[in-house]
Structures are given as structure tokens and as C-alpha cells.
Amino acid sequence: MEVISIVLFLLLAVVVSGAVSRVLPLPVPTPLVQIALGGLIGLSTSYRVELDPELFLLLFLPPLLFLDGWRIPKDELLKDLPVVLELALGLVLLTVLGMGFLIHWMIPAMPVAVAFALAAVVSPTDPIAVSAIAARVPIPRRMMHILEGESLLNDASGLVCLRFAVAAALTGSFSAPVAAANFVWVAGAGIAIGVLVTIAATRAKAWVSRHYGEETGSQILVSLLIPFGSYLLAEHLHASGILAAVAAGVTMTFAEISRQAMAATRMRRNSVWDTIQFALNGIIFVLLGEQMPAVLAGAARTVRITGHGNPLWLGIYVVAIVVGLVALRFGWVWISLRLTLLRQRTGDAERLPRSAEWRLIAAMSVAGVRGAITLAGVLTLPLVLDDGTPFPARDLAIFLAAGVIVASLILASLMLPMLLKGLTLPAEPSRQAEEDAARVIGYEAAIREIEHAQHELAETLGNADFYAAAGSRIMDLYRDRIESRSQGARVSAEARLQDRVERDLRLRGLKAERRAILAIARERRIGGATVQKLTRELDLQEVRTRG
């Protein structure tokens, strides 16, 4: 019963956090509110959540990373793939090396292997935290795509480095060639497993739907099982389950293009995934807050490991680590953007003012927020060594990692609005022509299909004039749309304005329909089943119109 109660408290805290973050006078990110509410839960209840790291990774990360990989714009990710790989691989390795030596230099009592393990868990950024910050700060679209792509891929490299550091701490030895070969297997096999599991699942689902019809509930359930199946299979084969979940999500996009589900299935599935994302994102940060009282309670004991007596030294170490992370990231981002991103577009680097360039690099540096991966990674540190002695400085590593998470969130919340305010970047190329061309292709295909259908109906049922008139009305609508998209920029602008006006009028009409239906429902002039049916139809029309 206590377990059920704490789960309900966590979910309630997630719900309350959204409302609290909106009513606060200052723009406080929702994760910080959730951490604070989690801390209140930890202080007000006697029950403590004992986080099993493996269970934590399995329950939370696969679905969230799968969804991020599924929804991230693939064109933008491929366009900036060199930059993403530089940040996700090169920056992680630089961070592990640089911060490992820095942490060991600051805290000599922490063994070198443990210092590198701590550096490995604080090296990956978190897509969940980045998305939460972006919800309150207007981050430029391309910058956001790079941050999302980086955070999706650097988890694996950071956790692989953690695995090697822990192995070195347990055995006292380290082999670079073995580590490199292991990294290639962990990454390559993880990606391959994620791709294969998704392809197999979607093909099997499509075959069943084609032969026996599509059931919305089972379709949604399959999409929920794919990330867990990919993760578990990859971990069973000693590959990266995290990369498998990400690869499964990316592959899901292309699998969906070739095998489209029904519209009703897609709408319900999106609603289910949105709810899961909201709940899991929130619970992760509430759990972090719930763990903080216990971590802080042991601060006096933990600080003695460092050779000091004042717990304030722990705060100094956290600040020093965060400053080191930002400095390393600033230098690497400067090199990466100068050599890759800012030179990709001809002339853009010259048109971008020097001050704006430095602000962009600084924003990229402080946007490297730490979150769930860091929390889960540091909790995987073993309790004892191979000889049965306690793992050295484990409590200290957990405290410092938790402090880095909170400090990075606060830093990004304070600095990003100032760095990005008034920042003008080169405009992204317009995709209106591409969209218009795609619409025209769709309209022409619709006209061909309607012509074919009206001929079939006339031959089968007779009364050709009746079906010709009905088909002509529909085809005239499509021909008008084709004409509006094909007659130059001025006419296209007028057509888009007309589309917006028509959309607004349709929405007002739908609202009026809804009010009228609810009015006669309150007067009991129609039954409940009719109300549900009409309301659902109006909902579908409104979603389609707004979309």
C-alpha cells in the first residue's frame, strides 16, 4: 500500500508542477518545480523510494528516448549530423578526460577511476531537460535540433565510458584497445538491434492489419512495446540498450511512411504517447527531488571523505564541476561551429555579427543541461568492490552528480533568456514552395481517384449524371486549390490568407455547432450516445482544421 501511495504522490506532484510553474511570477522551468515538490515529498513522508538503477533505466529511458528519436525532424538531424556527432562523441570523450583529471586533482581522496566514472555520468546532456527548458525559452529552431540530436546520441558514449571506468575501479586495470573494440560493438550492435526490431514489429503489424483488419488498441500497444523490446534485447547481447531505443524511434518514422496506420489509430496513439511523455518526464525529476533529502542528510559524512569538515566544500566542488563542464563545452562548441556549422551556408558566417556569434556559442554551452541519464548513471555505481570492500567515494559521487543536475538547470534557466533575447540569426530557408508542390501532387491524385470512382459507380449502379455531378463538385474544389498553389507568389500569398480565413471561420462554426449540441443535450432532446458521436465528429474536424 505504501508503494501505491508514493506512486500516486509522485503523479500528483507532476500534475501540480505544471500549474505551479505557470503561475509563478518568474519563468522557472518545470523540472526545477518538480525537483522542489519531490523534495517536499521526501521530507514529509517516512517512506523512501529505493531506486534500482537497472529498473529505473528500463522503465523510464527507453520510451522517452524512443519517442524523441521518433519525433525529431530527420531532415534537420541529417543536415547537422557532423555537428551532432562532434558534440555527441568528441565532446563526451574530451569531457571524460578533462573533468576526470580535474575532479581527481580537486579531490585527491577520490580514486582516479571513480573520478573518471563521475566525469562520464556528467558528460551526457539530457533531451528531457533540454525540452523542458525550451518550453519556457524561445530557443532557435536549428539550435534546438542540434541539442536534441546531441542529447540522443551522447547518452551511449557517456555510459560506455562509465562502464569502462567502473571496470577499471573494480579490477585496477584498463586496456584502450579493448575499450575501443567494445565501444564499436556496443554502439553498432545497439543501433542494428533497434532498427531490426522496429522493422520486424511494423511488418508483422502491417501483415496482421492487412489480413485481419486493424485494431487501434493493439496497434498502440505494439508501439509501446517496441522500445522495451529493443532495449532488453540489446542489453541481453551486451550492446547499448539506449542506442537501440533511439535507433528504434528513428526507424519508426520511416516504417510509418511506408505503412500508414488509420487516422483514428494515429490520433489515439499520439494522445497516449503525449500522456506517457508528460508523466515519465515529470516523475524523473520528482524522484530526483525525493532523493535529495537523503543525499543532503549524508552531506556531513560525505564531506569527510574529501578531507574537509565544512559541508560548504561540497557546494564549491559542484560549482567547480559545472564551471569546468561549461568551459570545456564552450571551447568545443566554438571549434565545432566555426569549422562546421557556421561555414555550411555560403556567406552566413560573414553576415552573422561577431557579438551574435559569441552569444550563440555561449547559449549552446549553458544549454548542455544534465538530467535523468546522469542520475541513473551515478546510481549504477556498485556498492562494493570485487574483494567485498565498499566502493570508494560512492556517496560523494552521487552527491556531486545530483548537485550538477540542479546547478545546470538553474544556470540554463537564468542565462539562456539573457543570451537569446533579441538574438537574430540568419533566416531558415522557406519550405513553402516544397509544401505547395506536395499539396498539388496530393490534389491531383485525389482528382484522379474521384474520376475513377465516379466511373465505377456509374457503371455499377447507373445514373451516370448523378455521380458525374457529385464528382465534379469535389473535383472543382481540388482544381481551385491547385490553381491557388500554382499562380505565382502573390496569388499564393492570397491563397494562404484565404486558407487562414476559411480555417478561422470553420473553427468558429465548429464551436457554434458544439454549443448548440450541448444546449439541446442539456434540454434532453437527444440521447447520450448521440451526443458522444456528434462530439467526437466535431473533435476530429477541429483537430483536422487546426492541423
N, C-alpha and C positions, 0 to 999 in steps of 0.2 A: 504493500500500500504506500510506503514511503517513496518508493521509486516512481510510482504513478503520480504521486503528489508533486514531486520535484520536476517531473517532465511537464506537468500542467503549469507549474510556476514559470518554467522556462518559456513555454509557449506564450503565456500571458505577458511575460516581460517583453517578448518580441513584438506582440501587438501594441503594448503600451509605448514602446520605444519610438515607434513611428509617429504616434501622436505627440509625444513629448518633444521630439526633435523638430516638429513643425511649429510648435507654439513657443519655443524658446526665442528670446529676442535676438540672440546671436546665432549665426549659421553653424551650429555644432553638428558634425557628421553623426549619422545614426549609429555607427559602430561604437563611438565613444559613449553615447547614451546607453547602448546595450551593455557595455562593459560596466558602467556605473550601476545599472539595475541588477546586473549579475552580482556585483559586489554587495548590494543590499540583500540579495537573496542569501549569499554566503554568510553574511553577518547575522541575519535574522532567523536562520534555521539551524538546527543541530545536525541535520543530515548533510553529508558531504558527497559530492559526485566523485567517485573514484574513476578517473579517466583511464581506460585501457587504450594505449596508443594504437594498437593494431585495429581494434574495433572502431576507434574514432576515425582513422583513415578510411576504413571500409564504408562506414555509414555516411560520412559527410562529403569526402572529396570526390569520389567517382561521379556521383550525379551532378555535382556543381561544375566540375571540370568538363564533363561530357556536354553539359548544356552550353557552357562558354564556347567550347570548340564547335558546337552545332550552330550557334547564333552569330559568331564573329564573322564579319564580312570577309569572304575568302579573297576577293579581288584585291582589297586593301592589304590583307595579310601577305599575299604573294608579291604585291608591288614593293612592300617594305621588308621582305623576308631577309635580305642581307643585314639590315639594321637589327631586326628582331633576333637573328642568330648571334650577331655580335654581342648583344646585350644578354641573351639567354645562356650563352656558352662562355664567351670570353670574359664578360664581366663577372660571372659567377666564379670562374677559376681565379681571376685576379682578386676578388673579394675574399675567397677562402684563404689564399696565400697571404695577402696583405693583412687582413683582420686577424688571422691565426697568429702571426708573429706579433702583432700589436697587442692582442689580448694576453698572450704569454708574457710579453715584456711588462705590461701593466700589472699583471697578477702572476708573479713567479710561482706561487703555490699551486696554480692550475697547470697540470702537465701539458706538454706540447700537443699531444694527441687530442686531449679534451678541449684545448683552446681551438684547434682546427675543427673539431666537431661542432663547437659553438659557432664558429665562423661559418660553417657550412649551413647550419639551420637558419642563420640570419641573412644568408645571401639571397634566397629566392624572394621575389616580391609576390604579392597576393592579388589575384584578379578580383576576389570578392571585396577586399578593402578598397582597391582602386575604383571599382564600380560604385561603391558607396560614397567615396569622395566625389566622384564625377557627378553624382546625383545632385550635389549642392554647389559645385563649382563648374562653370562653363569651360571645360577643357576642350581645346580644338580637336576636331574630329580625327585628323590624321595622327595627332599625338596620342589620342586615346586608343586608336587601333594599334599603335606600336606598343603602348603599355600593356594592353590586353594580350597581344601576341607574345610579348616577352614573359609575362607572368604565367602564361600557359605552358611555356617550354622550359623555363628555368627551374621549375619545381624538380624535374627529374635530375638535372645536373647537380642541383644543390643536395638532394637526398642521396644521390650516388656518392658524392664527396663525403657526406655524413657516414655512409656505410663503411667507406674505407678508413675514415678517421676512428670510428668505433672499433673496427677490426685491429687497427694499429694499437689502440689503447688496451685491447684485450690480450693481444699476442706480443706486443712490443716490437713488431716488425712491419715493414711496408715495402712493397715492390711496385715501382712505377709501371713497368711493362705489363704486369698482371692487372694493375688497376686500369690501364688504358684498354686492354682487351676486354675486361669485364664491363667497362663503360660502353664499348661498342655493342656488346651483346645485350646489355640491359636496355639501351636506347633503341637499337634496331629491332630486337625481338618484341619489345613493348609496342612499338608503332605497328609492326606487322600483325601482331595479335589483335590489336584494336581494329585495324582495317578488315581483317578476315572475319572476325566475329560479327561485325556490323553487316558486311556483305552477306554472310550466311543467314543471319537473322532476318534481314529485309527481304531476301529472295524467298526464304521459306514462308514468311508472312504474306508476300505477294502471291505465291502459289496457292496458299490456302484461300486467300481472298478471291482469287480468280476462279477457283473451282467450287467453293462453298459459300461465297459471299463474305462481306466484310463486317465484322463485329467491332464496334467502336471500343468497347471496354478492353477486349483482348489486344487490340492494336496499341492502345495506350500502355497497357501492362508490358507488352514486349519492349516498347521504347524505354520503359523504366528499368527493365532487366538487363538491357544491353550494356550499360556502363558497369554494372556489378559483375556481369559475366566476363567482360573484357579484363577488368581489374583482377578478379580472382584467378583467372587462367594465367595471366601474365605473372602474378606473384607465385603461383604454383610452379611455374617454369623459371623462377628466379630472374624475371625480367621486370621492367618498370610498369607497375600497375597504373601509376599516374599517367605516364605517357600513353598507355593503352587506352585509358578513358578519354584522353584528349583526342587521340587519333580516331577513336570510335565516333566522337562527336563531329569531327571534321568530315569523316566519311559519310556520316548520316546525311549531311547536306546533299552530297552528290547522289546518294542512294535515293533520297526523296525526289530528286529531279527526274530520275528515270522511272520511278514507281510511285506515282502520286496517290495519296490516300484521299478518302472522301472529304468534302469540305467540313461536314459535321465532325468527323474524326479529328481533323486538324484543329478546329476551334476548341473542342473539348480538351485535346491533348495540350494545346498551348496554355489553357487555363490551369490544368493540372500541374504542368511544369512551372508556371509562374508561382503557384502556391508553394510548391516544393522549394523553389529557389528562395522565396521570401522567408520561409520557415527555417531552412537549414542555414542560410546566411546569418540570420538573427541568432539562432541557437549557438552557433560557433562563438560569437563574441559575448553572448550572455554567459556561456560556460567559462570563457576566459576570465570574465569578471568574477564569477563564482569561485574560481580557483585563487584569485588574488589575496583574499584574507589569510588563507593558509600559507601562501608564499610569503606574505609580509610578516606573518606571525613568526616565521623562522628566520627573519632577517638578522636578528641579533646573533643567532647561532651561525648563520651563513657567513656573516662578515668576519668572524674569527678565522675562517679558512684563509682569508686574504692577509691575515697578519695585522688587521686593524681592530679597533674597539668601537669606533663610531659607525652606526649604520648609514650615515650620510655618504660614506665612501661608496656604497653600492650605487647611490644615485649618480655620483661622479663617474663611476665606471660605465653606467648606462649612457650618460651624456657623451662620454668619450667614444663609445662604440658607435652611437648614432652619428656623431660628427665624422668619424672615420668612414662610415658607410657612405655618407653624403659626399665626402671629399673624393673618395675613390670613384663613386658613380659620376660625379661632375667631370672628372678628368676623362673617364672612359666615354661618356656621352659626348663631350666636346670633340674628342678624336673621331668617334663614330659619325656624328652629324657632319663634321667638316669634310670627312673623306667620302661619305656615302650619301646621306640624306640631302644635305644642302647643295650637293653637286649633281643630283639626279635630274633636276629641271634646269634647262639652259637659261642662265640669266637670273634665276630666282635668288641665288646666293648674293648677287650684287644688288638686287633690288631690296633685299631684307636689311633694314638698318642694323648697325652693329649693336646698338643697345637692345633691340628686339631679339637679336640672336642670342645675346647673353642671358636675357630673361627667359627665353625658350629653353636654353640648356639648364639654367637653374631650376626651372619648373620641372623639367624631366628628372632632375636629380632628387628633388624633395618628394616627387610623386612615387618614388620607389617605396611604397608602404608595405610593411610586414604584417602578416596575419595568421591565418589558420595553418598554413604549411609550417611556419616557424614554431607555432605552439605544438602541433602534432609531432614535428621532428624532434624537438628537445625532449618531449615526453618518452620518446623511444630509447633514450639512453638507458642502458642496462643498470640494474640495481647493484650487481656485484660483478667482480672480475672473474676470470676463469679459476683462480685459486680460492674464491669464496670471500675475498676481502671486498668492502664496499667500493663502488665505483667512485673514483676521486672527483671531488668538487661537483657532484651531480646537482645538489640543491642550489649551488651558486650559479651553475649554467642555466637552470630553469628560471631562477630569479632574473638574471640578466636578459634572457630571451624574452620573458614577459614584459620587462621594462622597455626593451627595444620596440616591441609591438605597440605599446601605448604611446611611447615617445614619438615614434614615426607617424602615428595617426595624428597626434597633436601638432607636430611640425607641418605636416601636409595641410592640415585644416587651417593653420594660421598663415602659412606662406603662399600657398597656391592662389588664393584670391588676390593677394597683392601682386604676385608675379604676373598673373594672367589678365589683370584688369587693364583694359584698353589696349591689349596686345593685338596688333593687326598682322596677320600672316598672309602670304600670297593666296589668292582665292583658288579653291579647288576647281578643276575643270568641270564645266556643266555637263550633266548627263541627260539634259532634256531631249536632245536630238536622238540619243540612244533609246530613251523611253518612248518618244513619239514613234520611232521606227518599229519598236516592238509592238506598240498598240496597233499600228496599221496592219502588221502581219497578223495579229490576232483577229482584227476586224475582218480582214479578207478571208481568213479561214472560216470565220463564223458565217459570212455570206455564202461561201461555197457549200457549207454544211446545210444551211437553211434551204438553198436551192435544191440540193439533193433530197432533203427531207420532204419538201412540198411536192416534188415529182413522185416520190414513193407513195405519199398519202393520196395523191390524185389518182394514181394507177390502181391503188388497192381499194380505196373507198369511194372513188368517183368524185363528182362535183369539183372539177379542177379549178373553176373560177373562185370558189370559196377559199381554197388553200392558197391559190396564187395571190389573192388579195391580202390574206393574213401574212404570207411570207413577204410580200412587198413592203408591208408596213414595218416589219422588223428589219428588212434589208435596207430600207431607206434610212433608218436610224443609224445603221453601221456606215452607210455611204456618207452621211453627213459628218460622222466622226472622222472618217478617212479624209474627207475634204478639208476639215478643220485642222488636221495634222500635217497637211501636205502643201499648204499655200503660202509658205514664207513665214518669216519671224513675226511680222505684225499681226497676220491672221492667226498664227499660233498663239500669240500672247492674248488676243481677243478670245480665242477658243478656251484657253486656260482660265481666263477670267470668267467666261460663261460657265465653265465646269464648276468653278468655286461657287458662283451664284446659285447654280442649279443644286449643288450639294447642300448649301445652306437652306435653300427652300425645301429640299427633300427632308432635311433634318427637322425643320420646323413643322412640316406636315406630319412626320412620324410622331413627333411629340404631341401634336394635336390628336392624332389617332389614339395614342396611348391614353391621354387624358379622357377622351370620350369613352373608350372601352372600360377604363377603371370606373368612370362615373356610372355607366349602366350596370357594371358588376356590383357596385355598392347598392344600387337600387334593386339588385337581384333579378334583373331582366335577362341575364344569361348565366349559365352554369359555370362551375369551377373549371371543368375540363376545357370548355370553350375559351375561357379567359387564359388558361395556360397555353393553349395552342396559338391564339392570336398574339399573346405577349411574346412567345418565342419567335414567331414570324417577324414581329416588329424588331426584336433584338437582332435577328440575323440581318434584316435590311439595314438597321442602323450601323452595325459593325461593317457591313459591306460598303455603305455610303461613306463612313468616316475613313475606311481603309484606303 
